[in-house]
Amino acid sequence: MTGEYRYQQLESWLLQGIVEQRWRLGERLPSIRTLCREQKLSKATVQHALQRLEAQGLIEARPKAGYFVALQPDGVKQPVSRARIEAPRPVNVSDLLLDIMGRSAAFDLLPDLHSGDLPPGIVTLNRSIGRALRRQKGEDYQYYDEPAGFHGLREQLALHHGRRGWTVSPDELCITSGCQHALFLALMASCERGDVVAVESPGFYGVLQLLEQLGLRVVEVPTSLETGMDMDALEEVLERWKVRACIVSPSFATPGGALMPEDGKKRLLALAERHDLAVIEDDIYADTALGRAPDPLKALDVDHRVILCSSFSKCLSRDIRLGWISGARWHDRILHLKLVTQLASSRYLQQGVADYMADGSLSSHLRRQRHELRANRDKLIASLQLWPVEVRVSTPRGGLAVWVELPEHVDTLSSYLPALQAGVIITPGPLFSVSGQFGNCLRISYAHPWSASRTEALGRLPELLLG
C-alpha cells in the first residue's frame, strides 16, 4: 500500500474485511476508539476512512450505535417469478388467510412473542392521547365528531403530505377507521357490484378480501418487485376488458416493497384518463421509507382520478385505528358513505394524534424507525443468504417485508401447518394472488427486532419448508 495515505490504508483494510465477510451484512464494525487503538491512527483519520466507505454505500452510521455493514442490492439475487394475465374472476379469499389474521400473525413469525418495553415514540404518543382525553370538558363526550373528522388532525395531515410534495387542503381529507376502511369507501364510491378491478400481482390480500365482500371481479396485473405494476401489462388488460378501478401501492407495495418510478406514475395516470377509471392509491407504507419518503401518486393527479388512502398502522401503531382518504371527484360520495358506515371517529384520539404530529413527535419517531427497520431488513436478508438452497429476495427501500422466492419444487402453502405445529407462522405466496400463483414464495416481515427467539425461528424455516 506504498504511496497511500493512512486513511486510504484503513479504508482498504476495512473494505477487504467486508468483502471477505469478516464483518457480515448488518454487523457492527469495530468502534472508532478500537480502530484508533489497534491501528495506531488518529480519530480524524479513522473518521475520514469511515465517511468515505459510507459515501460509497458500503457502511452506514447509526445514531449512538456505530458503523454497520450496509446492504448491497447488487449482491442479492432478486426474485424472477412473474404473474400471468388471466380473465377477470370473482374473488374467494382463502380460509388460511383468516387463520393467519386470527393469530395476529400477518407481520410476525412468532406473534405470541411480546416485549415489555414500548418504543419511545409510542410512549410519547400514549401521553399525547392521554392528555387529549383529560382535556375533554363539559358534555363533549355526548357529541359526535363531524363526518370528515377532527379539523386539527386534517390540518396536520395536510402539512405532513405537503412535506412529501402534495399540496392538499384539510377539506380534501376525511378521517377513517384505518386504511382498510378507506379502501372500502373508495371501492364503494367508485364501483358497482360486478365491476372489474385491476390489482397488483403479487398484491395485498386485504384488497382481495374487500373485493370479495363487495361482489367485484378482479383482474391481476403482473407487478415487478422493484418498480411496481407493469404498465405494458396494465395497458393490455385495459384494452381487453372494461376496468372500473385500479388499486396500486406506488410506494413500497406489499409483499416485496416495490417503488414505482416517476415515468410509471405518469403513464398510469395517462391510462386512467384514456380508459376512464378510478385509481385507488394505497399509500400506507410511504412513511416506512428507509430514506426520504417518496411523493405520492396523488401529487401528479391533475384530472382528479386518484383516491388516496392511508393510515398510521404501518408507520406508528396498529392499535391506532385512524386512517384518511382524499376522494378526488368521488369525495362527496365518500363523506356520505363514511357517515353511513362509521358515523364518526373518536374525537379525543384524533386530538391526541394531532398534538403528537404538531409537536414534532411523529417526525422524531419516523427518524428512529428508519434506522431500526434498515437494521432489521439487513439482518433478515443476511440470514436468508445462508440458507442451504438458492434463495431470491427482494431488497425494498421501504415497507415492512421482503418477498422470498425458493426453488420451484417448494410448496409454501403445504408447509403452513407443519410450520404452525412447530410454533412458527409463515405467510405463503399464494395468499397474494387469486389464481394460486407464487406457490414457491413467501413474505417475511422485518417489522420486529430480531430477538434470539425470532432468529431461531427463522433458522428453522429451511427445514420446515424443504422437508
N, C-alpha and C positions, 0 to 999 in steps of 0.2 A: 504493500500500500504506500510505497515511496511517493512523495510529492503530494499526498492527500493531507488536507487539514485534519486536525484532531476530531472535529465534529463529523467529517466525512468518514473517517475510520470507524467511529462509533456507529454511524448510520449504516455502513456496510456490514458491520458485525451484527447489528440488530436485524437487518434485512435477511442475512443469511440464516439467523436463528428462526425467523418466521418461515422462510422457505423450507428449511429442514424440519419444521414443526417442533422445534424446541419449545416454542410457545404456540399453542394451537389457537384456532379461531375462538374469539371470545375470552381468552385467558389474559390475565394481567401481566404486563411487562414488569421487570424489576423497577422499584421506585427510583426517583431521581437521586435520592440520597444514597441508595445502594449502588447505583451506576457511578456516581461521583467517587465513592469509596473504592469500589472494586476496579474501576477503570482508571483511577487516579486522574480524574478530569474535574474541571470547574463546573459549577452549577449552570453557568451560562452556556458552556459548550454542550452539556448534556441536553439542556432545554432546546438548543438550536437543532440538534440532531433529531430530537423527538418531533419538533414542529415541522421539520422537512418531511419526515415519514407521514405525519398527519396530513400535510398538504397533498400528499400522493394518495391519500385514502387508504393507506395500509394499516394505520392505527387510529384510534380515536381517544380523546381525552374525556373522562367522565368526572364531573364535579366531586371533589373530596374523595376520589377513589383511585385516580391514577390513569395510566395509559393502557389500552387494551388492544389486542389484535382485532382488526375490523374485518367484516365480511367482504370477500372478493367475489362478486357475482359471476365473473368470468370463469371462476374455478368450480362452480357448482353446475351440474348438469340440469338443464331445465326440462320440465315435462313437455311431451310432444303430442299427447293424445288430443284429438280434435273431435268435436261433436258432429253428428250428421244432421243435415236438414231434412226434416220429416214433416208430413202434413199436420195441420193443427189437430189437436185432440183434446178431449176432456181431461181433467186432472184427477188423479186418485192418489192422495198422499199416503205413503207407507205407514203402517202401524208402528214400524220401527222408529220412525221419527217421533211419534207420540211418546214412545218409551224413553227415548233419549231426553226429550224435553221434560218428561215427568220426573226424570232423575236429576234435573238441573245440570245436565252434562254437556250442553252444547259447546262449551269452551273450556272443558277440563277433563283430563284423563282420570282424575280422582276427585269427583265433585264432593265427596264426604270429607275431604281434607280441608280444614279451615284453620287460618292463622288467627291468633288472638290480637294481633296488632293491626290497627287501622292506619292506612297511609295518611300523612299529614294533611293532604288536600281534602280527604273525606272527613277528617276531624274538624277542619275549618268549615266545611260545608254543613255538617251537623249543627255546629254552633250558629251559623247564619240562619238555618231553618228554625232552630230553637228560639232565637231572638225574634224572628218574624211572628212565630206563634204567640210569644209573650206580649207582643205589641197589639194583638187584637183587642179592640175596645168595644164597649157597649154591646150592641146587638149585632155586631158584624157577623158573628157565627151563624145567624139566621138568614143570611142573604147569599144568593148565588153570585158567582163572578159572571161578567159579561161573556157571551159565547166565544168571542175572539180570544179571550184570555186577558190576564193582567197586563195593562199597558206598559208598566215599568219593565216587565220581562221582555216584552216585544221590542221595546227600545234597546235593551241590552243586546238582544239577538241581532237587531239591525246593525248596531255598532260592530258586533262580532263578525258578521258577514261582510261589512264594509272593509274590514281589515283583510279580507280574502278576495277583494276585487269586485264584490257585488253590492251596488248601492240599492238599498231597499228601504221602503217606508214601513214603520211599525204597523200601519193599516193594511199592509200587504201580507201580514203574517197572522196565523191563527195557532193558538196553543192546542196541542192534542195530548192524548194519553199514550205517549210513546210513538216511535216511528212506525210500528206495525199498524197502529190506529190511523196514522197519517196516510200510509199507503192504502189502507182500506177506504178512507174517504176519497182519495184520488181516483181509485178504480170505480167506486160508486158514482162519482161525479162525471166521469168521462166515458164510461162503458155501460152497456146493457147486457143482460143475460144472453149468452150465446155468441157474443163478440169474440174476436180473436185478439190475443195479447202476445206480443213478442217479448221473450225474456232471454237473458244470457244463459249460455250452457257451456260449462257448469255454472250454476247460478244459485241464488238464495232460496233455500227451501221454504222460508217463511212466506215468500211471494207465492209459491205454489199452493200453500195452504189457503191463502186468500182467494186465489183464482178458483180453487175447488168450491169454496163456500159461496162464491158469487155466481157460480154456474158459467164461468168464462172458459173459453178454449185457449190452449197455449200452443205457440209455435216457438221452438227452441232455435236460437241463433248461435252458431259457433263463436266462441269467445277465446281470445288469446289471454294467457295468464300474465302477459306483460303489458299489452296495450288495450285490453278490454274487447268489447263487442266488435266482431269483424264487419266492417261497413259494406264490403262487397257481398258478404252473405246476407246482411240485412236488406240490401237493395234487391237481391234475388228473391228474398221472402216477400218483400212488398210488391214486387212485380207479379208474383204468383197468387197471392191471397190478399183479401181485404183485411188489413190490420187496423184495429181501432186505437190501440195504445202500445207503447214500448216502454218497458221498465229497465232502467240501466243504473249502474253504480259507477260513474266515471272515476271516482276517487277511491281506489283500493277495494275493488269489488271482492266480495267473498265468493269462492273459497280461497283464491290464490293471491289476492292483493293487487289486481291489475290496475294500472293507471292510464286512463285514456289520454292520448296526446291532443294538442290543440287542433290539428287538422282533422282528427277523428271526430271531435266535438262539432266542428263546423259542418262537416259532411252529414252528421246525424241530424242536425237542425235543418239542413237543406232538404234531406229526405223527408223529414217530418212535414215540412211546408208543402213539398210536392205531392205527398200522399195523404195529407190531411189527417195526421194522427197526433194524439197527445203523447208527450214524452214525460214519463214519471221518473224523476231523478231521486234515487235513494242515496243521500249524502251523509249517511250516518257514520262512515269511517273516516271522513276527511280530517277530523281533529286528532286522529291517531297517527298522523304523518310523522315519520322519523326525521323529517326536515321541515321546510315551510309547508303549511297546508295549502294544497292547490286551490285555484279559483274554481267555483262550482260551474257546471254547465249553464246554470241559470243566469250567470253573468253575461252570457252571449245571447240570451233569449230576446230578440227584438220583435218576434212575432207572437209572443205571449202563449207559447205552446208547452213550456216546461213547468211542470208542477214539482216543486222541490219539497222533499220530505226528510226529516232528520229528528234526532233526539240526543239526549245526554247519556244514553245507556252504554255506549261503547267507549266514550272518552272520559266518563265521570263515574256514574254508578248505575247499575241495572235496577236498583231499588227506587230510583227517581223516575217515576212513570210520567215524565214530561217530554213531549216532543213538539214539533212545529211543522207547519205546512204553509207554503205560499202557492196559491192555486191558479195564478195566471188568469186566463179567460173563464176558468171554472170557479173562481174564488167565492163568489156569492153563493153558488150551489153548495160548495164545501162548508161554508159557515152554517147553512141551513142543516146539512147533514150532521155537522158537529153537534148542533142543538138537539137533534133527534137521537143521536147515538150515545152522547155523553152528557149533554146538558151544560155542564160547566166543569172546570178544573179546580183543584184545591188552590184557594187564593193565598193562604199563608205559605204553602210550598213554593208557589211561583214567586212570592215576595222574597223568600229566603234565598232562592237561586239567583234572583235578580241582584240582590245585595252582594252575593258571592261573586258574581261577574263584575259588578261595579267597582268593587274594591281591589280588583286585580287578582283575586284568589284563583279564578279559573285559569288565567294565563300562567300563573306560577305552577299550578298543578300540571298543566299540559307540558310545560318545560321539563318537569321532573319525570313525568310519564314517558316522554320521548326517549330519555336515556335508559329507563328501565325496560321499555319494550325493545329497544335495539339490543340490549344485553340479552334479554330473553330469546329474541329471534336468533341471534348469532349462536347462542349455546345450543338451541334446538337444531339448527342446520348443521353445526359441527358434529353433534351426536348422530344425526342421520347419515352423515358421510361415513360413519364407522360401522354401519350395518353390514351383514355378511353377503348382501346381494346389491346389485346396482339399484340405486335409488335416485330418482329425479325429483328435484324440489324447487318450488317457486321461491324467488328472493324478493319479497314485497318491500316497498319503501313506506308502507303504512298498513293499516289493518291490524288484525289480531291473530292471523293464522297463516300457515303455509299449506300448499297443495302438494301432496306426495304421490308420485307415480311409481308403482312397483312393477316387477316383471308381469307379463300378460297372464301367466297362469295363476296369479294370486287372486283370490276372491275375497275381498274385504267384507262383503255382505255376510258370507257364511262364517266369517271369523268373529262376528259380533257376539254371539252367545258364548263361545269358548273364552273370549276375552272378558266378557262380563262375569263369567264364573271364576275367572282369575282375579277379579276385582278391578279390572281396567275397562273403561268405556271408550270406544272408538266411534268416529263419525264416518261411515263408509261412503265412498264416492257416489254410488247410485242414488243417494238421497238428494243430490244436487242436480237431478235431471228427472223428467217424467217418462223417459224412454228406456230406462235401465242401462244407460251407458256408464262408463267410468268404473267398472267393476274392480279394476286393479288399482284404484286410487282411494285416498282418504284425506281428510282435512285434520291437521293437528294444530292446536292453538298454542300460542306463546303468551297468552294474556296474563298468566300467573308466573311467579318466580319459580325457578327450577330447584325446588327443595329436594332433599335426599329422597323422599318418598316418590315424588313425581319423576325424578331422574331414574329411579329404579324401575318404575312402571314403564317408562319409555324404553328402557333397556330390555324389558320382557316382550315388547311388541314383536320383534322379528320372529321369535319362536311361535307366538300366538298366530301371527299372520301367515307364516310359511309352513307351519305344521311340523 
